[in-house]
Amino acid sequence: MLQSKWNKWKIGILLGVILPVVVACGNATPTTMAPSATPLLLPTMTSLSTPTLPPLYLSVTLGTVQKKDQGKSPSYTIDIQVPALQGSDDPRATNFNNEMALLVQQEIGVFKDNVRELAPVPMSNGSRLTGKYTLFSAPGNILSLKFEFIRYIAGSAHPGTHSRTVTYDLEAGSDVRLNQLFQNGSTYLQVISDYCVAQLTPRIPGLFNNGLDPTTNNYQSWNITPNGLLITFDEYQVAPYAFGPQQVVIPYTELKAIIDPQGPLASYLP
């Protein structure tokens, strides 16, 4: 009994302490919480774009190196112009220079082989090989050149001439083939052949038509010019020696239906 009264007394004391605290808390002004600081956002870092390099043709110039040689037994002289890009050691320019040097060296090799095969000719001034080149393309990325070689072998009735052409894409660092000028599947050789036949027939009696057939071999000497596609036929290809080499310029308007709009002739499309 005594224990029960003691417990009730303790509970009364405890309630007397807790209730005032609860009431005080209920009447208290709520504490205003400071707003949380907004985190600073770091600016997004954008990747730096790689600067665009200017076209290579703006950094180079086309110069000429003279290739000369001579021999006494048998007697011969060699004098050839060799085109060479100057102003850059870019591999694409180096590749062009190496290709031009190799082309000329091939011509010299054939000439020397012919000279060695012939017996000495009394009272002769010897054999000779000369060569020069012409740049036909407009200033820009495409280099289209034609070499003209004149070769005379001692004892021959007259000298012989022949041409070799090179069209080089400087930006790509490689040669351009004739078929790359035209749309895939187009009959470009037939179109070129038909135009050349029409131009040469009234010009040359007894035209050698087989030299105009639409084959890659017949149209291996070509150049890009501002006025049209230049086709060169070496002597004897389409006419007797007396007529010499022949040239035909095909206006780009005659080729517009088959020109590749993404190819090297795109800028010439009318």
C-alpha positions in Angstrom: 0.0 0.0 0.0 2.8 2.3 0.9 4.6 1.4 -2.3 1.5 2.2 -4.4 1.2 5.7 -2.9 4.9 6.3 -3.6 4.6 5.5 -7.2 1.6 7.8 -7.6 3.6 10.6 -6.0 6.5 10.1 -8.4 4.2 10.2 -11.4 2.7 13.4 -10.2 6.0 15.1 -9.8 7.1 13.9 -13.3 3.9 15.3 -14.9 4.4 18.5 -13.1 7.8 18.9 -14.8 6.9 17.8 -18.3 3.6 19.6 -18.9 5.0 23.2 -18.5 7.8 22.3 -20.9 5.3 21.0 -23.5 3.1 24.1 -23.2 6.1 26.4 -23.5 7.3 24.6 -26.6 3.8 24.8 -28.1 3.7 28.6 -27.6 7.2 29.3 -28.8 7.8 31.1 -32.0 9.2 28.6 -34.6 12.8 29.2 -35.5 13.3 30.3 -39.1 15.8 28.1 -40.8 18.4 29.9 -43.0 18.0 28.9 -46.6 20.6 26.5 -47.7 23.3 28.0 -49.9 22.8 27.3 -53.7 25.8 25.4 -54.9 27.9 27.1 -57.5 27.8 25.4 -60.8 31.1 25.3 -62.7 30.8 26.3 -66.3 30.8 23.5 -68.8 34.2 23.1 -70.4 33.8 22.8 -74.2 36.4 21.0 -76.1 38.7 23.2 -78.1 38.2 22.7 -81.9 41.3 21.8 -83.9 42.3 24.8 -86.1 41.7 24.2 -89.8 44.9 24.2 -91.7 45.1 26.2 -94.9 45.2 24.2 -98.2 48.6 23.0 -99.0 48.7 24.7 -102.4 48.9 28.1 -100.6 52.2 27.0 -99.0 54.0 25.8 -102.1 55.2 27.1 -105.4 56.0 25.0 -108.5 59.6 25.4 -109.6 61.8 23.7 -112.1 65.0 21.7 -111.7 67.1 21.2 -114.8 68.2 17.6 -115.4 71.3 17.4 -117.6 73.6 14.6 -118.6 76.0 13.7 -121.4 78.1 10.9 -122.7 80.9 10.4 -125.2 80.9 6.7 -126.1 78.3 6.7 -127.5 77.8 10.4 -127.7 74.6 11.8 -126.3 73.1 14.8 -124.5 70.2 15.1 -122.1 68.4 18.3 -121.0 65.0 18.0 -119.3 62.9 20.2 -117.1 61.7 18.5 -113.9 58.9 20.2 -112.0 59.4 20.4 -108.2 57.2 21.8 -105.4 59.1 24.2 -103.1 58.3 25.8 -99.8 57.1 22.8 -97.8 58.3 19.4 -96.6 54.8 18.0 -96.4 54.8 14.3 -97.4 52.2 15.1 -100.2 54.6 17.6 -101.8 57.5 15.2 -101.3 55.5 12.5 -103.0 54.8 14.7 -106.0 58.5 15.6 -106.3 59.5 12.0 -106.1 57.0 11.0 -108.8 58.2 13.7 -111.2 61.8 12.7 -110.7 60.9 9.0 -111.3 59.0 9.9 -114.5 62.0 11.7 -115.9 64.4 9.0 -114.9 62.2 6.4 -116.7 62.5 8.5 -119.9 66.2 8.8 -119.5 66.6 5.1 -119.0 64.7 4.2 -122.2 66.7 6.7 -124.1 70.1 5.4 -122.9 69.0 1.8 -123.7 68.2 2.9 -127.3 71.5 4.7 -127.6 73.5 1.7 -126.4 71.9 -0.6 -128.9 73.0 1.3 -131.9 76.4 1.2 -133.6 78.4 4.4 -133.7 77.4 6.7 -136.5 80.3 8.5 -138.3 80.1 12.3 -138.6 77.2 12.4 -136.2 76.5 15.0 -133.5 75.3 12.2 -131.3 71.9 11.4 -129.8 69.9 13.8 -127.7 66.9 13.9 -125.4 65.1 17.1 -124.4 62.0 17.5 -122.4 59.9 20.4 -121.1 56.6 20.5 -119.2 53.5 22.8 -119.2 51.2 23.4 -116.3 47.6 23.6 -117.7 45.5 23.7 -114.6 44.3 26.9 -113.0 45.9 27.9 -109.6 44.6 25.6 -106.9 44.7 22.1 -105.5 44.9 20.3 -108.8 48.2 20.2 -110.7 47.7 19.1 -114.3 51.0 18.9 -116.3 52.0 17.7 -119.7 55.6 16.7 -120.6 56.8 16.8 -124.2 59.9 14.8 -124.9 61.9 15.1 -128.1 64.2 12.2 -128.7 66.7 11.9 -131.5 68.8 8.7 -132.0 72.0 9.2 -134.1 71.4 8.0 -137.6 67.6 8.4 -137.5 65.8 10.3 -140.3 64.1 12.6 -137.9 63.5 13.1 -134.2 60.5 11.6 -132.5 58.2 13.2 -130.0 55.8 11.9 -127.4 53.9 13.2 -124.4 53.2 12.1 -120.8 50.7 13.7 -118.6 50.2 13.9 -114.8 47.2 15.3 -112.9 47.9 15.4 -109.2 45.5 16.1 -106.3 47.8 18.0 -103.9 45.4 17.9 -101.0 44.9 14.1 -101.3 48.6 13.5 -102.2 47.8 11.2 -105.1 47.3 11.1 -108.9 43.9 11.6 -110.4 42.7 9.0 -112.9 40.5 9.9 -115.9 37.5 7.9 -114.6 37.6 9.9 -111.3 36.4 12.9 -113.3 33.1 11.3 -114.2 30.1 9.7 -112.6 30.2 6.0 -111.9 28.7 3.9 -114.7 28.9 6.7 -117.3 30.2 6.0 -120.8 32.8 8.8 -120.5 35.2 7.2 -123.0 32.6 6.9 -125.7 31.5 10.6 -125.1 35.2 11.7 -125.4 35.8 9.5 -128.4 32.8 10.8 -130.3 33.7 14.4 -129.7 37.4 13.9 -130.8 36.3 12.0 -134.0 34.0 14.9 -134.9 36.7 17.4 -134.4 39.6 15.6 -136.1 37.7 14.1 -139.1 37.6 17.4 -141.1 41.1 18.3 -140.0 43.0 15.2 -141.1 42.4 13.3 -144.3 42.8 9.5 -143.8 42.3 9.7 -140.0 43.5 6.7 -138.1 40.2 5.8 -136.4 41.6 3.0 -134.4 43.6 5.5 -132.4 40.4 7.2 -131.4 38.5 4.1 -130.2 37.0 4.5 -126.7 39.8 2.7 -124.8 41.8 3.8 -121.8 45.1 3.5 -123.7 44.0 5.9 -126.5 43.1 8.6 -123.9 45.9 8.3 -121.4 47.3 11.8 -122.3 44.8 14.3 -120.9 44.8 17.5 -118.9 42.5 19.7 -116.9 42.5 23.2 -118.3 40.2 26.2 -117.4 38.6 25.9 -120.9 38.0 22.2 -121.1 39.5 18.7 -121.0 42.6 18.7 -123.2 43.2 15.4 -125.1 46.6 14.9 -126.7 47.3 12.3 -129.4 51.0 11.6 -130.1 52.4 11.4 -133.6 51.3 8.3 -135.5 48.4 7.7 -133.2 45.7 9.3 -135.3 47.6 10.6 -138.3 50.7 10.2 -140.4 54.0 11.7 -139.1 53.6 14.8 -141.3 50.6 15.9 -139.3 52.5 15.7 -136.0 50.8 15.4 -132.6 47.1 16.4 -132.4 45.2 18.1 -129.6 41.5 18.4 -128.9 39.9 20.6 -126.2 36.5 19.3 -125.1 34.5 22.1 -123.4 33.0 21.2 -120.1 29.6 22.0 -121.4 29.9 19.0 -123.6 30.7 16.8 -120.6 28.3 18.3 -118.0 25.9 15.4 -118.1 28.6 12.9 -117.0 30.9 15.0 -114.8 31.0 13.9 -111.2 29.6 16.8 -109.1 31.9 15.8 -106.2 35.0 15.2 -108.4 37.9 17.3 -109.5 35.8 18.9 -112.3 33.0 20.0 -110.0 34.1 23.7 -110.1 33.9 23.7 -113.9 30.3 22.6 -114.0 28.2 25.2 -115.9 
